Amino acid sequence: MEWNIIIGMICTVLGAAVGYITFSRTKEKDDKNDGQQTGVILTEIGYIKSSVDTVNQKLDRQDEQNMEFMSRLSSVEASTKSAHHRIDRLEGLENHETH
C-alpha cells in the first residue's frame, strides 16, 4: 500500500513538472509570436509615418506654389485694371475728338 502512495506522489510531481515545462515552452512561443507581430506593426507604422511626412512635404510645396500664383494673379489684376483705365481714357478722348 505504501508503494501506491509513493508511486502516486511521484506521478503527481512528474505531471506537474511536465505541465510546467509545456507551459514554459508555449509561453516562449507566444512571446516570440507577439514580438514578431509587434515588429510588423511597428514597421507598418513607420511606413505610414513616412508616407504622411511625404504628403505633408508635397502639401507645403503646393501651398508655396499657390501663394506665388496668388501674388502673380494679384499683379496681373492690378495691371489689367490700370490698362482698362487707360483704355477708357483713350476711348473718352476719341469720342470727344470725333464730336
C-alpha positions, 0 to 999 in steps of 0.5 A: 500500500505504501508503494501506491502512495509513493508511486502516486506522489511521484506521478503527481510531481512528474505531471506537474513538472511536465505541465510546467515545462509545456507551459514554459515552452508555449509561453516562449512561443507566444512571446516570440509570436507577439514580438514578431507581430509587434515588429510588423506593426511597428514597421507598418507604422513607420511606413505610414509615418513616412508616407504622411511626412511625404504628403505633408512635404508635397502639401507645403510645396503646393501651398508655396506654389499657390501663394506665388500664383496668388501674388502673380494673379494679384499683379496681373489684376492690378495691371489689367485694371490700370490698362482698362483705365487707360483704355477708357481714357483713350476711348473718352478722348476719341469720342470727344475728338470725333464730336 
